């Protein structure tokens, strides 16, 4: 999935470019909720767009497009995995 920075009211805003047609510098992201969480936590979009960028609505857009929940991830451990200790 492609993310671009667009001019907003108070600086740059990161938005999802679902059709890969928006102009400007882009950052690519796997369509996986864990990848989005990691990128937000590590401030990867700030580095990719070379400055401060608002990411508040980006996670909501991402979860709407991918059809995933925007709550915290819950890891599951299957009994046969051997890691239930």
Long-range contacts (C-beta under 8 A, 24 or more apart in sequence): 1-28, 1-29, 1-30, 1-31, 1-62, 1-65, 1-66, 2-26, 2-27, 2-28, 2-29, 3-27, 3-28, 3-29, 3-45, 3-48, 3-58, 5-45, 5-49, 5-53, 8-54, 10-54, 11-52, 11-53, 11-54, 12-49, 12-51, 12-52, 12-53, 12-54, 13-53, 13-54, 13-57, 14-45, 14-49, 14-53, 14-54, 14-55, 14-58, 15-57, 15-58, 15-61, 16-58, 16-61, 16-62, 16-65, 18-65, 25-49, 25-50, 29-62, 31-65, 31-66, 33-62, 33-63, 33-66, 33-68, 33-69, 33-73, 34-73, 36-62, 37-73
